[in-house]
């Protein structure tokens, strides 16, 4: 799925959101660190929000990430192949099908530039092993696994480890 194709489409869901799984290579020794937002009830989630009419999923993901974290300086690794999760929930006694389109972004700024919105209680940078245990929903865990695979494939393809040496 190409993000440009998603303008104004419901993607077979009642609600569509988009977000970015933000990661850094430099916060935890030799491991990727992922940015998660802490909700009022204590569960973790990645920055995301509703796609506005006539907005692409990529545009919505960038806008929501900026609104929820203040982060604007990142590199998207999968612009043409976003990851998706789907789930259902009840709202006003009606079952709602939701689809969330995620992009993977490597942060190009320092950690102190995270400024969370009032929607969230806080934020954390967490490595994969801790985060996979602490994520509440199976869809989030699958997203994290797919994100790590995408980053490894990206590194292999672009040989970024050798470029950094």
C-alpha positions as CSV (number, residue, x, y, z in Angstrom):
1,X,0.0,0.0,0.0
2,X,1.3,3.4,-0.9
3,X,0.5,6.3,1.5
4,X,-0.5,8.5,-1.4
5,X,-3.2,6.0,-2.3
6,X,-4.8,6.4,1.1
7,X,-6.2,9.9,0.7
8,X,-9.8,10.0,1.8
9,X,-10.2,6.2,1.8
10,X,-11.5,4.3,4.8
11,X,-9.3,1.2,4.1
12,X,-12.2,-1.2,5.0
13,X,-12.4,0.3,8.5
14,X,-14.8,2.5,10.5
15,X,-11.8,4.5,11.8
16,X,-8.4,5.1,10.3
17,X,-5.4,6.4,12.2
18,X,-1.7,6.8,11.3
19,X,1.4,7.0,13.4
20,X,5.2,6.6,13.5
21,X,7.2,4.1,15.5
22,X,10.1,6.3,16.5
23,X,13.5,4.7,17.4
24,X,17.0,5.8,18.2
25,X,20.3,3.9,17.9
26,X,22.2,5.9,20.5
27,X,20.3,5.8,23.8
28,X,20.8,2.3,25.0
29,X,24.2,0.5,24.5
30,X,24.2,-1.4,21.2
31,X,20.4,-1.6,21.1
32,X,17.5,0.2,19.5
33,X,15.4,2.3,21.8
34,X,11.8,3.0,21.0
35,X,9.8,6.0,22.0
36,X,6.5,5.1,23.7
37,X,3.9,7.5,25.1
38,X,2.4,6.7,28.5
39,X,-1.4,6.9,28.7
40,X,-3.2,8.0,31.8
41,X,-4.1,4.3,32.6
42,X,-0.4,3.4,32.3
43,X,-0.3,1.5,29.0
44,X,2.2,2.4,26.4
45,X,1.5,3.3,22.8
46,X,3.3,4.8,19.8
47,X,2.4,8.3,18.5
48,X,-0.7,8.1,16.3
49,X,-4.0,9.8,15.5
50,X,-6.9,10.1,13.2
51,X,-6.4,10.7,9.5
52,X,-8.1,13.9,8.5
53,X,-10.2,14.1,5.2
54,X,-8.0,14.5,2.1
55,X,-4.9,13.8,4.2
56,X,-2.5,11.0,3.3
57,X,-1.6,8.5,6.0
58,X,2.0,9.7,5.8
59,X,1.0,13.3,6.3
60,X,-1.3,12.3,9.2
61,X,1.5,10.3,10.8
62,X,3.9,13.1,10.6
63,X,1.4,15.6,11.9
64,X,0.3,13.4,14.8
65,X,3.9,12.6,15.8
66,X,4.7,16.4,15.9
67,X,1.5,17.1,17.9
68,X,2.1,14.3,20.4
69,X,5.9,14.5,20.8
70,X,7.2,17.7,19.3
71,X,9.5,15.6,17.2
72,X,9.9,16.7,13.6
73,X,13.5,15.6,12.7
74,X,13.4,11.9,11.8
75,X,13.9,9.7,8.7
76,X,11.1,7.5,7.6
77,X,12.4,4.1,6.5
78,X,9.2,2.7,4.9
79,X,7.4,5.5,3.1
80,X,6.1,3.2,0.3
81,X,5.4,0.2,2.5
82,X,3.8,1.2,5.8
83,X,3.0,-1.4,8.4
84,X,-0.7,-1.9,9.5
85,X,-2.5,-3.1,12.5
86,X,-6.2,-3.7,12.8
87,X,-8.4,-4.2,15.8
88,X,-12.0,-3.7,17.1
89,X,-13.4,-1.9,20.1
90,X,-16.8,-0.9,21.5
91,X,-17.8,2.7,21.4
92,X,-21.4,3.7,22.5
93,X,-22.3,0.0,22.3
94,X,-21.3,-0.2,18.7
95,X,-18.4,-2.4,17.5
96,X,-15.8,-0.2,15.7
97,X,-13.3,-1.6,13.3
98,X,-10.1,0.4,13.4
99,X,-7.0,0.3,11.1
100,X,-3.8,2.0,12.0
101,X,-1.1,2.6,9.4
102,X,2.4,2.9,10.9
103,X,5.6,4.2,9.5
104,X,9.0,3.6,11.0
105,X,11.1,6.7,11.8
106,X,14.7,7.0,13.0
107,X,15.1,10.1,15.2
108,X,17.7,12.6,14.1
109,X,17.5,14.8,17.3
110,X,18.5,14.6,20.9
111,X,16.2,13.0,23.5
112,X,15.5,16.2,25.4
113,X,13.6,17.5,22.4
114,X,10.6,15.3,23.2
115,X,7.6,17.4,24.3
116,X,4.5,15.4,24.9
117,X,1.0,16.6,24.5
118,X,-1.6,16.9,27.2
119,X,-3.2,13.7,25.9
120,X,-0.4,11.6,27.6
121,X,1.0,11.2,31.1
122,X,4.6,10.9,30.0
123,X,7.0,9.1,27.6
124,X,9.8,6.5,27.8
125,X,12.6,5.3,25.6
126,X,12.6,1.5,26.0
127,X,14.6,-1.3,24.3
128,X,12.9,-4.1,22.4
129,X,13.1,-6.8,25.1
130,X,11.6,-4.7,27.8
131,X,9.0,-3.1,25.5
132,X,7.8,-6.4,24.1
133,X,7.0,-7.6,27.6
134,X,5.3,-4.3,28.6
135,X,3.1,-3.6,25.6
136,X,-0.5,-4.4,26.5
137,X,-2.0,-5.4,23.2
138,X,-0.9,-8.3,20.9
139,X,-1.3,-6.0,17.8
140,X,1.3,-3.6,19.3
141,X,3.7,-6.5,20.0
142,X,3.4,-7.7,16.3
143,X,4.0,-4.1,15.2
144,X,7.2,-3.9,17.2
145,X,8.4,-7.3,15.8
146,X,7.7,-6.1,12.2
147,X,9.5,-2.8,13.0
148,X,12.6,-4.5,14.2
149,X,12.6,-6.8,11.1
150,X,12.2,-3.7,8.8
151,X,15.1,-1.9,10.6
152,X,17.4,-5.0,10.3
153,X,16.5,-5.4,6.6
154,X,17.1,-1.6,6.0
155,X,20.5,-1.8,7.7
156,X,21.5,-4.9,5.7
157,X,20.4,-3.4,2.4
158,X,22.0,0.0,3.0
159,X,24.9,-1.4,5.0
160,X,24.6,1.4,7.6
161,X,26.7,-0.4,10.2
162,X,29.8,0.0,8.0
163,X,29.0,3.6,7.1
164,X,29.0,4.5,10.8
165,X,32.4,2.9,11.5
